Amino acid sequence: MFPGANANAKIVTTFPHKVVETEFDFIELSDGVKLSCRYWFPETACNEPVPAILEYIPYGTRDKTAARDEAMHSYFAGHGYAAIRVDIRGSGESEGLLLDEYLKQEQDDAIEVISWISSQPWCDGQVGMMGKSWGGFNSLQVAARNPTELKCILSVFSTDDRYADDVHYFGGCMAVENPVWAFVMLPILARPPDPDIVGETWEKMWLARLDCLEPWIIRWTKHQRRDKFWQHGSVCENYEKIAIPVYSIGGWADSYSNPVPRLVENISSPIRGLIGPWGHQYMHQTVPGPTAGFLDEALRWWDFWLKGSNTGILEEPKYKVWIQDSVEPNPCFSERPGHWAGETEWPSSNITEKVFHFNDDKLSVDKGPLKLKIINSPQTVGQCTPFFGNMGAGVPNDPLDQRKDDIHSTCFDSDVLKKNLVILGAPVVTLDLASDQPYAFVCVRLNEIRSNGSSLQITYGVLNLTHRNCHENIEPLVPGERYNVEVKLNDIGHTFESGSIIRVAISNAFWPIVWPSPQPVNLSLNAGSSHLTLPVRPKNNADAQIAELPPPKQAKVHPQKLLRAPKPTTVSSETDIDNGMVTLNFKHDTGLIHIENHGWCFSSEGENIYSILPNDPTSASVNLSIKETYERVGQLEVTIEATQKMYCNATHFMIEAAVSVSNKQKCVFSRNWKESIPRDGI
């Protein structure tokens, strides 16, 4: 989840500026809390101040992101910037408590951090902010607060809408990633500060963190609508608050591609959007490739806005995307072939709508007669899309061949395509349907049936039908009453290959991506009054002139030694022949890593188990377990063991969690939680 250096990137050891590193320092805030930071700057910066770049995340500069930080931030410093990596309050070696993601306190602290950075002798007063995922989120959020010293941001794999387009809820359905991501944070919150940095107060800091520990999934499950809890930190509430330049980067294999075109469309300050084929890592480190030089691309952005250099970045397309070619399905793509395309505006006048009407089992340009189709999927539909997004770490996270799920879905197929068809944007499916239950959702997958019969997933969308008009108010369905609903699929750039078939596959189950409906549901679909709208992009000769991204490069990192080799990452699926229970098992392990330059050791080994019966939506459960260790010889030997289970009945979500923490084999903390939370239209 937190990769370090990329073996395929060119390692750069000679830079225009000699780099000085401050391995650790503290930034004291107005309330007396000290945040830990690590930073790099040119040797001459104290006499010739330079602009600064801030990354502000909670993952610990000492371990999980250490190699990645070194590879990236020292590279920026070598090119004339002060690069600062700060741990959020209550994380890493920072004092205070971290009580949830993206709190106002986090933003307030960031504004103070930016002010502190701008006042340092090595800084010329200008600050840029950047980050991936959490750091991309808070870059947007802090930009909306408009601190004077913040001049531009670079936001990677983030969102403008914390409810509708994040790991928590998706299309008004609860994402199964919601409990998974909450659980990732549990051992991070329980991690001890390093005594070598914090000194003798480390244990007091640590015990205070443990004392306020709570599984965040409890709080997140209590907010099942798009209320003020999720509106906070969602910059889509008022895009106009962002008045500085924004560079937004996403990847088609990641779960954060939709926000890029929305930001390009809605932010009025200078903006550039870029989407490649990538998973959830910086594009010089990730799969699927082709990888690219994120650090040099970022420097073009920083140099233009912070140094006034004409790098040409604003002369390039406002929205640049990788149009993916048709390929055979693969659970672990190393690369996705395709080509770059560029749009000078978004939405683009180059995009035209092509409508395919549902006609019995066909997609046709002409409307057909009304024909009733029953959608009654087994709860196991979705097994061919086992993960919410590709983590970009080279493990099997990509969708499988969709045929096994297509069989149990209601499918509509086009005629064989006589020529390539390129789409760019968000396909939309309009459905005329009724339900026999008051609570239901619908899932629509857009697939390409290749000439050999394989089914390649292009994109998908889900809609909680009680959220058909908005995510703030729940409107239960009246059984038997017909509704006209639109399901917007995830944005995508793709070329349907000549000789292939376009397929729309509709189901009312999609596990383990979203949580099942409370009861088995029958949806009745009127095929004759439903249709697919594709955003078609004709060939554009200007695309051939688009410059390639720079090749991947990075700085050299401090050596790390494996004291215990990691067990292989595995993804497996089993079906119980007695009761039909389908179980997906994901095992992951970092091994035991020793950071040689300062002696800190850490490891993480976990297992995610997702189970469901084909005929019982209330059988759904997510069982998570993890064991992490942190060690400094002669000072601490910490073991953190945590479990979390989420399951349900027709009326409630149930959550059980436990954390046990020991130091030198002596238990210092143990707590259990058990909650039952009413379902609210989900």
Secondary structure, 3 states (H helix, E strand, C coil): CCCCCCCCCEEECCCCCCEEEEEEEEEECCCCCEEEEEEEEECCCCCCCEEEEEEEECCCCCCCCHHHHHHHHHHHHHCCCEEEEEECCCCCCCCCCCCCCCCHHHHHHHHHHHHHHHCCCCEEEEEEEEEECHHHHHHHHHHCCCCCCEEEEEEECCCCCCCCECCCEECCEEECHHHHHHHHHHHHHHCCCCHHHHHHHHHHHHHHHHHCCCCHHHHHHCCCCCCHHHHCCCHHHCHHHCCCCEEEEEECCCCCCCHHHHHHHHCCCCEEEEEECCCCCCCCCCCCECCCCHHHHHHHHHHHHHCCCCCCHHHCCCEEEEEECCCCCCCCCCECCEEEEEECCCCCCCCEEEEEEEECCEEECCCCCCCEEEECCCCCCCCCCCCCCCCCCCCCCCCCCCHHHHHCCEEEECCCCCCCEEEEECCEEEEEEEECCCCCEEEEEEEEECCCCCEEEEEEEEEEHHHCCCCCCCCCCCCCCEEEEEEECCCEEEEECCCCEEEEEEECCCCCCECCCCCCCCEEEEHHHCEEEEEECCCCHHHHHCCCCCCCEEECCCCEEEEECCCCCEEEEEECCCCCCEEEEEEEEEEEEEECCCCCEEEEEEEEEEEEECCEEEEEEEEEEEEEEEEECCCEEEEEEEEEEEEECCCEEEEEEEEEEEECCEEEEEEEEEEEEECCCC
